[in-house]
Amino acid sequence: MAEKLEDLAVQLFDAGAVRLGDIEAKVGRRTPIYFDLRVVVSHPRLMMAISRQLQTLASEIPHDILCGVPYAALPFAAVMSVNSNTPMIMKRKETKLYATKKILEGVFEQNQKCLVIEDVVTSGGSLLETVSTLRSEGLKVTHAVVVLDREQGGVGVLEANGVQMRSIYTMTNLVKILKDAGRISDETAEIVSDHIRECQFGNSV
Ligand SMILES: O=C(O)c1cc(=O)[nH]c(=O)n1[C@@H]1O[C@H](COP(=O)(O)O)[C@@H](O)[C@H]1O
């Protein structure tokens, strides 16, 4: 099932994955557009389509194991794992306080190559937090595949920390697709591109 990226973006919009307005994002940041991929769990066909696109990006990157950034990317990592018969591990948000006291669930070996999966990258902070845990547990992390690069500096931050990122969409091409499909107005597209230009993150994340 080869899905065109344009059709997939419009289906995501129609499923409610794109919110417009003055929206509060992570740590109190405000944004005129918010991409909410958590809705995709209610749309198995979209879940499959996105996971396949991520899998296409992943297929060019050598890796032994997958890990999704909690929580939004976990379902994508799980579908990719099953489809490609690649083992996955899960990072907990907090270390388990009883029994195993683990931060990573699943089986892995030291120096295995772990590919990180993420839904949205803005500053790159959330992804880096997961990378740091994986590395401290002995895994090698050099690449990540993500659904949307908001083009706000995350790629540079990740690169500076030894992580190459590939994305299905950038904010620029997502907005263009939605504008061409009549889902967002020229005015909204302009507001978004001004916001992205003005709201950039550096290496201090
Ligand atoms: O808060 C955000 O910047 C954000 C914007 C957006 O469009 N969609 C979205 O999901 N986010 C959240 O922000 C995180 C990425 O922000 P960074 O950690 O700054 O890269 C994602 O994991 C989401 O929790």
The ligand as a Gaussian input file, in Angstrom:
#p B3LYP/6-31G(d) Opt

LIG

0 1
 O        5.209000      21.282000      22.030000
 C        5.593000      21.184000      20.861000
 O        6.496000      21.882000      20.371000
 C        4.842000      20.277000      19.960000
 C        4.364000      20.844000      18.790000
 C        3.536000      20.093000      17.929000
 O        3.106000      20.560000      16.852000
 N        3.222000      18.824000      18.285000
 C        3.697000      18.238000      19.439000
 O        3.325000      17.086000      19.659000
 N        4.545000      18.947000      20.274000
 C        5.135000      18.337000      21.496000
 O        6.473000      18.735000      21.621000
 C        7.402000      17.651000      21.586000
 C        8.584000      18.022000      20.742000
 O        9.154000      19.206000      21.221000
 P       10.712000      19.288000      21.503000
 O       10.983000      18.444000      22.711000
 O       10.949000      20.757000      21.751000
 O       11.403000      18.793000      20.256000
 C        6.618000      16.503000      21.031000
 O        7.079000      15.288000      21.524000
 C        5.203000      16.826000      21.523000
 O        5.029000      16.418000      22.857000

